[in-house]
């Protein structure tokens, strides 16, 4: 896993700023859009690497207002049930944010720092995604992904997009927001100095 590649790699900055993707994000949260966080996740074939059930909008670092934020999962390679595509529980966002805690130590690569406590209710469905496509999700939607049992690497870019006022930061070491649309943002130097932005 690589945290916040959009801050250091030109290809990732271009991906999170894609005009087609931003049109969909703006339709969900308005014209002023920033990236709060991104993760590049590579699942190598034959290596155990599960990402347990979680919600993208809440963890020990931050809580995001679901009315002012949206999660995007970009497939950089084909993601199938065999290679570890997303599994979601349709409608789970209606339950709001659920109790969460640190992922149990298992001796395998960690898929996420904070996960939903217990096994979630509902029947999961798989969401295969072809390379170059994306899935947008409510921040409260429960989702996970399994290990890659296929032949090729599965690569995905997870992005949390926010509108102004969406972030309640619990950890002030979080990087500042990366504006990608609109003019309703403070200057980069003033960004992220308080508990909320």
C-alpha positions in Angstrom: 0.0 0.0 0.0 1.2 3.5 -0.8 -0.4 6.4 1.0 -1.3 9.6 -0.8 0.5 8.9 -4.1 -1.3 12.0 -5.5 1.0 14.2 -3.5 4.2 12.8 -5.0 3.5 11.1 -8.3 2.3 13.0 -11.4 0.3 10.1 -12.8 -1.7 9.9 -9.5 -2.3 13.7 -9.4 -3.6 13.4 -12.9 -5.8 10.5 -12.1 -7.5 12.2 -9.1 -8.0 15.3 -11.3 -9.5 13.5 -14.3 -12.2 15.7 -15.8 -14.6 12.7 -16.3 -14.2 11.6 -12.7 -14.5 15.1 -11.3 -17.8 15.6 -13.2 -19.2 12.7 -11.3 -17.7 13.9 -8.0 -19.0 17.4 -8.4 -22.5 16.0 -9.1 -22.3 14.3 -5.7 -20.8 17.0 -3.5 -20.7 20.4 -5.4 -18.2 22.4 -7.4 -15.6 22.8 -4.7 -13.7 19.4 -4.4 -10.5 18.4 -2.8 -8.8 15.1 -2.2 -8.5 14.3 1.5 -6.6 11.1 1.1 -5.6 8.4 -1.4 -4.2 4.9 -1.2 -2.6 2.9 -4.0 -3.3 -0.8 -3.2 -1.4 -3.6 -5.1 -2.6 -7.2 -4.6 0.0 -9.6 -5.9 -1.2 -13.0 -7.1 -0.9 -15.8 -4.6 -0.2 -13.5 -1.6 -2.7 -13.3 1.2 -3.9 -9.7 1.4 -7.5 -9.1 2.5 -9.0 -5.8 3.3 -11.6 -6.4 6.0 -15.0 -4.8 6.3 -14.8 -1.0 6.7 -16.3 2.4 6.0 -14.2 5.0 4.2 -15.5 8.0 6.1 -14.4 7.3 9.6 -11.4 6.0 11.4 -9.1 7.1 14.3 -7.7 10.0 12.2 -10.8 11.6 10.7 -14.6 11.6 10.3 -16.1 12.8 7.1 -19.6 14.3 6.6 -21.3 11.9 4.2 -23.3 14.7 2.7 -20.1 16.5 1.7 -17.8 13.6 0.7 -17.6 10.7 -1.6 -15.2 7.7 -2.0 -13.9 6.6 -5.4 -12.3 3.3 -6.2 -10.3 3.5 -9.5 -9.3 0.2 -11.2 -5.8 0.5 -12.7 -5.9 -3.1 -13.7 -9.0 -5.4 -14.1 -10.5 -6.2 -10.7 -12.5 -9.5 -10.7 -13.8 -11.8 -8.0 -10.6 -13.9 -8.6 -8.2 -11.0 -8.3 -9.8 -9.4 -5.2 -12.5 -6.9 -6.4 -14.7 -5.0 -4.0 -17.5 -6.7 -2.1 -20.2 -4.3 -0.8 -23.3 -4.6 1.3 -25.9 -2.7 -0.6 -27.9 -0.3 1.5 -25.5 -0.6 4.5 -24.8 3.2 4.3 -28.3 3.8 5.7 -27.2 2.5 9.1 -24.7 5.4 9.5 -21.2 5.1 10.9 -20.7 1.9 12.8 -18.4 1.2 15.8 -14.9 0.5 14.6 -11.5 -0.5 16.0 -8.0 -1.5 15.0 -7.7 -4.5 12.7 -6.5 -7.6 14.6 -2.9 -8.5 14.2 -2.8 -11.6 11.9 0.8 -11.7 10.7 -0.3 -10.9 7.2 -0.1 -7.5 5.4 -2.5 -5.1 7.0 -5.4 -4.0 4.7 -6.6 -1.2 6.9 -5.8 0.3 10.3 -9.4 0.6 11.5 -12.2 -1.9 10.7 -15.9 -2.4 11.5 -16.3 -4.4 14.8 -18.0 -7.7 14.3 -19.4 -9.3 11.1 -21.8 -6.9 9.3 -25.4 -7.7 8.6 -26.5 -8.2 5.0 -25.5 -10.2 1.9 -22.4 -9.0 0.2 -22.2 -8.6 -3.6 -19.1 -8.5 -5.7 -18.3 -5.5 -7.9 -15.9 -6.5 -10.7 -14.4 -3.4 -12.4 -12.5 -3.2 -15.6 -9.2 -1.2 -15.8 -9.9 2.5 -16.4 -13.3 2.4 -14.7 -14.3 3.7 -11.2 -16.8 3.0 -8.5 -18.2 5.9 -6.4 -19.5 5.1 -2.9 -21.2 6.7 0.0 -18.6 7.1 2.8 -20.7 4.9 5.1 -21.0 2.0 2.6 -19.6 -1.2 4.1 -17.0 -2.8 1.7 -14.0 -5.2 1.7 -11.9 -7.1 -0.7 -10.3 -10.5 -0.7 -6.9 -11.8 -1.6 -5.8 -12.1 -5.3 -6.0 -15.7 -6.3 -5.6 -14.9 -10.0 -2.6 -14.7 -12.3 -1.8 -10.9 -12.6 -1.4 -8.1 -10.1 -4.6 -6.2 -9.1 -4.0 -2.5 -8.6 -6.6 0.0 -7.4 -6.4 3.7 -6.3 -8.8 4.6 -3.4 -9.6 8.3 -3.2 -11.6 10.2 -0.6 -13.0 13.4 -2.1 -14.5 16.2 0.1 -16.3 19.5 -0.2 -15.5 22.4 2.2 -16.5 21.7 5.8 -16.6 17.9 5.3 -13.6 17.0 7.6 -13.5 16.6 11.3 -9.8 15.8 11.9 -8.8 13.8 15.0 -5.2 13.7 14.0 -3.7 17.0 13.1 -0.7 15.3 11.4 -3.0 14.4 8.5 -1.8 16.0 5.3 -3.6 19.1 4.1 -6.4 18.9 1.5 -5.4 18.8 -2.2 -8.0 21.0 -4.1 -8.9 19.7 -7.5 -12.0 21.8 -8.4 -13.5 25.1 -7.5 -12.3 28.3 -5.8 -13.9 27.9 -2.4 -10.7 26.7 -0.7 -8.3 28.5 1.7 -4.7 28.9 0.6 -2.6 25.8 0.8 -0.6 27.2 3.7 -3.7 27.8 5.8 -5.3 24.4 5.0 -5.6 21.9 7.8 -4.4 24.1 10.6 -7.6 23.7 12.7 -9.6 20.7 13.9 -11.9 21.0 10.9 -11.7 22.4 7.4 
